[in-house]
């Protein structure tokens, strides 16, 4: 008698992103870069110019303490130094470097350099978490970079060398911090991990802010609302979504979602700021979205051969 089997071969693993359940994590992960993209508009219109250490501390520490109050769990063992390390890579140093890059570079150049982060995350993940970058995700990353170049074309200005250093260093640090958080994600949930690294990063910033910039001046009600939005939505909620997605998806998939950041910033400028886009910029947006979509798909697994008996 002949029987037919379509079961998965022994030892085969399901590919991340190959089942419908991954879609939920893709959508949740997308919340983070979309909220980060809105920070540009909020900062420009609601928040006065601040010094980098003070601005970073006001963003990280309240968000971390809020999540700590929600989760009510302190680090244990190795997580004390891990929280401090992730706090530097993903919060304190990263926020300050991004601020300096924004001050020293045209937005277009800073966005282009940051759009290299998906490739950086894939390369780092191949060494730290044994995730080999697939052709589809590499193609998606290249398309995303091309789309950002088109989106920001025509806005290039003077390029400051230190601004490039700050932008590339910040991008590399966040890519490393994200992959390390993924490597350790099986031990704690995303809320706990986010609360610890944001609190640690914020506390590390406080002495620098007070030493170099002094006590912040009184803030207007609009500025308070702006900081509250950035701390709660664009930091606390965004970090939980980002690191939660990293727990369930590959670093390449999540890294590609980060390309929604510049797209969101530009679209908000069109919708709320009355800005106009050239045709090639709309093509850039379409290219970025296509690259993200391609990178989220997984190659189909080969069916197991027919078994006869």
C-alpha positions as CSV (number, residue, x, y, z in Angstrom):
1,X,0.0,0.0,0.0
2,X,1.2,3.5,-0.8
3,X,0.9,6.4,1.6
4,X,1.7,10.1,1.0
5,X,3.3,12.3,3.6
6,X,3.6,16.1,3.5
7,X,5.0,16.5,7.0
8,X,8.1,18.7,7.6
9,X,11.3,16.7,7.7
10,X,12.8,16.0,11.0
11,X,15.0,18.8,12.2
12,X,13.4,21.4,10.0
13,X,12.6,24.7,11.6
14,X,9.7,27.1,10.7
15,X,11.0,30.2,9.1
16,X,10.3,33.4,11.0
17,X,7.6,35.4,9.3
18,X,6.3,32.3,7.4
19,X,3.0,32.1,9.4
20,X,0.1,34.4,9.9
21,X,1.0,34.9,13.5
22,X,4.1,36.9,12.5
23,X,1.9,39.5,10.9
24,X,0.8,40.7,14.4
25,X,4.4,41.3,15.4
26,X,5.3,43.0,12.1
27,X,2.4,45.4,12.7
28,X,3.4,46.0,16.4
29,X,7.0,46.4,15.4
30,X,6.0,49.0,12.9
31,X,4.5,51.2,15.6
32,X,8.0,52.0,16.9
33,X,9.5,53.6,13.7
34,X,6.3,55.3,12.9
35,X,6.2,57.0,16.3
36,X,9.9,57.9,15.9
37,X,9.1,59.5,12.6
38,X,6.5,61.7,14.3
39,X,9.2,63.0,16.7
40,X,10.6,65.4,14.1
41,X,7.3,67.3,13.8
42,X,6.6,67.3,17.6
43,X,10.1,68.6,18.3
44,X,10.0,71.3,15.6
45,X,6.6,72.7,16.6
46,X,6.1,71.9,20.3
47,X,9.5,71.7,22.0
48,X,12.0,74.5,22.3
49,X,15.6,73.9,21.4
50,X,17.3,72.0,24.2
51,X,20.8,70.8,24.9
52,X,21.4,67.2,23.9
53,X,22.0,65.7,27.3
54,X,18.9,67.3,28.9
55,X,16.7,66.4,26.0
56,X,17.9,62.8,26.0
57,X,17.4,62.5,29.7
58,X,13.9,64.0,29.6
59,X,13.1,61.4,27.0
60,X,14.6,58.2,28.4
61,X,14.2,58.5,32.2
62,X,10.5,59.2,32.4
63,X,9.8,56.5,29.9
64,X,11.9,54.0,31.9
65,X,10.3,54.9,35.2
66,X,6.8,54.6,33.7
67,X,7.5,51.1,32.4
68,X,9.2,50.2,35.7
69,X,6.1,51.2,37.5
70,X,4.0,49.0,35.1
71,X,6.2,46.0,35.3
72,X,7.4,46.3,38.9
73,X,10.4,44.1,38.4
74,X,14.1,44.9,39.0
75,X,17.0,43.3,37.2
76,X,18.7,40.3,38.7
77,X,22.2,38.9,38.2
78,X,23.8,39.6,34.8
79,X,20.9,41.9,33.9
80,X,22.3,44.7,36.0
81,X,25.3,45.1,33.6
82,X,23.2,44.2,30.6
83,X,20.7,46.9,31.4
84,X,23.5,49.4,31.7
85,X,25.1,48.3,28.4
86,X,21.8,48.4,26.5
87,X,21.0,51.7,28.2
88,X,24.1,53.2,26.7
89,X,23.7,51.6,23.2
90,X,20.0,52.1,22.8
91,X,19.2,55.2,24.9
92,X,21.8,57.6,26.3
93,X,24.6,57.6,23.8
94,X,22.3,56.9,20.9
95,X,19.9,59.8,21.7
96,X,22.8,62.2,22.1
97,X,24.5,61.1,18.9
98,X,21.3,61.4,16.9
99,X,20.8,64.9,18.3
100,X,24.3,66.0,17.3
101,X,23.9,64.4,13.9
102,X,20.7,66.3,13.4
103,X,22.4,69.6,14.3
104,X,25.5,69.0,12.2
105,X,24.0,67.3,9.1
106,X,21.2,68.0,6.6
107,X,18.2,65.9,7.3
108,X,18.7,64.1,4.0
109,X,22.2,62.9,4.8
110,X,21.3,61.9,8.4
111,X,18.4,59.9,7.1
112,X,20.5,58.2,4.4
113,X,23.1,57.1,6.9
114,X,20.5,55.8,9.4
115,X,18.9,53.8,6.6
116,X,21.9,51.6,6.6
117,X,20.8,50.2,9.9
118,X,18.9,47.2,8.4
119,X,22.0,46.0,6.7
120,X,24.0,46.6,9.9
121,X,21.5,44.6,12.0
122,X,21.6,41.7,9.6
123,X,25.4,41.5,9.6
124,X,25.6,41.8,13.4
125,X,22.8,39.2,13.8
126,X,24.7,36.7,11.6
127,X,27.4,36.7,14.2
128,X,25.6,37.1,17.5
129,X,22.3,35.2,17.0
130,X,23.2,33.0,14.0
131,X,20.7,34.6,11.6
132,X,22.0,34.5,8.1
133,X,20.6,37.4,6.0
134,X,18.4,36.1,3.1
135,X,18.5,37.4,-0.4
136,X,15.0,38.8,0.0
137,X,15.9,40.8,3.1
138,X,19.2,42.1,1.6
139,X,17.2,43.1,-1.5
140,X,14.6,44.8,0.7
141,X,17.4,46.7,2.5
142,X,19.0,47.9,-0.8
143,X,15.6,49.0,-2.1
144,X,14.9,50.8,1.2
145,X,18.2,52.7,1.0
146,X,17.5,53.6,-2.6
147,X,14.0,54.8,-1.6
148,X,15.4,57.0,1.1
149,X,17.9,58.5,-1.3
150,X,15.1,59.3,-3.7
151,X,12.9,60.6,-0.8
152,X,15.6,63.0,0.4
153,X,17.0,63.9,-3.0
154,X,17.5,67.6,-3.6
155,X,17.7,68.5,0.1
156,X,21.5,67.8,0.4
157,X,23.5,70.6,2.0
158,X,26.9,71.0,3.5
159,X,28.3,67.8,5.0
160,X,30.1,68.0,8.4
161,X,32.6,65.2,9.0
162,X,31.8,65.1,12.8
163,X,28.1,64.9,11.9
164,X,28.8,61.8,9.7
165,X,30.8,60.2,12.5
166,X,28.0,60.9,15.0
167,X,25.3,59.5,12.7
168,X,27.2,56.3,11.7
169,X,28.3,55.7,15.3
170,X,24.7,56.1,16.6
171,X,23.4,53.8,13.8
172,X,25.9,51.1,14.6
173,X,25.4,51.3,18.3
174,X,21.6,51.0,18.0
175,X,22.0,48.1,15.6
176,X,24.3,46.3,18.1
177,X,22.0,47.1,21.0
178,X,19.0,45.8,19.2
179,X,20.7,42.5,18.3
180,X,22.0,42.1,21.9
181,X,18.5,42.7,23.2
182,X,17.3,40.0,20.9
183,X,20.1,37.6,22.0
184,X,19.0,38.0,25.6
185,X,15.2,38.3,24.9
186,X,14.4,34.7,25.9
187,X,15.2,35.6,29.6
188,X,12.9,38.6,30.2
189,X,9.9,40.1,28.5
190,X,10.0,43.3,26.4
191,X,8.4,45.5,29.1
192,X,11.0,44.6,31.7
193,X,14.0,44.9,29.3
194,X,12.7,48.2,28.0
195,X,12.2,49.6,31.5
196,X,15.6,48.6,32.7
197,X,17.6,50.0,29.7
198,X,15.6,53.2,29.5
199,X,16.0,53.9,33.3
200,X,19.7,53.0,33.2
201,X,20.2,55.2,30.1
202,X,18.3,58.1,31.6
203,X,20.2,57.9,34.9
204,X,23.5,57.8,33.1
205,X,22.5,61.1,31.3
206,X,21.5,63.0,34.4
207,X,25.0,63.9,35.7
208,X,26.1,64.9,32.2
209,X,23.0,67.1,31.8
210,X,23.5,68.8,35.1
211,X,27.3,69.3,34.7
212,X,27.3,70.6,31.2
213,X,23.9,72.2,30.8
214,X,22.6,72.9,34.3
215,X,19.0,72.7,35.6
216,X,16.5,72.9,32.7
217,X,14.5,76.1,32.6
218,X,10.7,76.2,33.1
219,X,8.8,74.5,30.2
220,X,5.6,75.8,28.7
221,X,2.5,73.7,28.7
222,X,3.0,72.9,25.0
223,X,6.6,71.7,25.6
224,X,5.4,69.5,28.5
225,X,2.8,67.9,26.3
226,X,5.5,67.4,23.6
227,X,7.9,65.7,26.0
228,X,5.1,63.6,27.4
229,X,4.2,62.4,23.9
230,X,7.8,61.6,23.1
231,X,8.4,59.9,26.4
232,X,5.2,57.8,26.5
233,X,4.4,57.1,22.9
234,X,7.7,57.5,21.0
235,X,9.9,55.9,23.7
236,X,8.1,53.7,26.2
237,X,5.5,52.2,23.9
238,X,7.8,52.3,20.9
239,X,10.6,50.4,22.8
240,X,8.2,47.7,24.0
241,X,6.9,47.2,20.5
242,X,10.4,47.2,18.9
243,X,12.0,44.8,21.4
244,X,8.8,42.7,21.5
245,X,9.0,42.3,17.7
246,X,12.7,41.4,17.9
247,X,11.8,38.6,20.3
248,X,9.5,37.0,17.6
249,X,10.9,38.1,14.3
250,X,14.4,38.1,12.7
251,X,16.7,41.1,13.2
252,X,16.5,41.6,9.4
253,X,12.7,41.9,9.4
254,X,12.6,44.3,12.3
255,X,15.5,46.3,11.0
256,X,13.7,46.9,7.7
257,X,10.7,48.2,9.6
258,X,13.0,51.0,10.8
259,X,12.8,52.5,7.3
260,X,9.3,53.6,8.2
261,X,10.9,56.3,10.3
262,X,11.9,58.8,7.5
263,X,8.8,57.9,5.5
264,X,6.6,58.8,8.4
265,X,8.5,62.1,9.1
266,X,8.0,63.2,5.4
267,X,4.3,62.1,5.3
268,X,3.5,64.0,8.5
269,X,5.2,67.0,7.0
270,X,2.9,66.8,4.0
271,X,-0.3,66.1,6.0
272,X,0.2,68.6,8.9
273,X,2.9,70.9,7.7
274,X,1.6,71.6,4.2
275,X,4.8,70.5,2.6
276,X,4.9,69.4,-1.1
277,X,6.7,66.4,-2.5
278,X,8.2,66.0,-6.0
279,X,7.2,63.0,-8.1
280,X,10.6,61.2,-7.4
281,X,10.0,61.6,-3.7
282,X,6.7,59.8,-4.0
283,X,8.5,57.1,-6.0
284,X,11.0,57.0,-3.1
285,X,8.2,56.3,-0.6
286,X,6.8,53.6,-2.8
287,X,10.3,52.0,-3.2
288,X,10.9,52.0,0.6
289,X,7.5,50.4,1.2
290,X,8.1,47.8,-1.5
291,X,11.5,47.0,0.1
292,X,10.0,46.6,3.5
293,X,7.3,44.3,2.1
294,X,9.8,42.1,0.2
295,X,11.9,41.8,3.3
296,X,9.0,40.6,5.4
297,X,8.3,37.6,3.2
298,X,10.0,34.3,3.6
299,X,11.0,31.9,1.0
300,X,8.7,28.9,0.8
301,X,10.0,25.8,2.3
302,X,10.5,22.8,0.0
303,X,7.9,20.1,0.5
304,X,9.1,16.9,2.0
305,X,9.5,14.2,-0.7
306,X,6.7,11.6,-1.1
307,X,7.2,8.6,1.1
308,X,6.2,5.3,-0.2
309,X,6.0,2.0,1.5
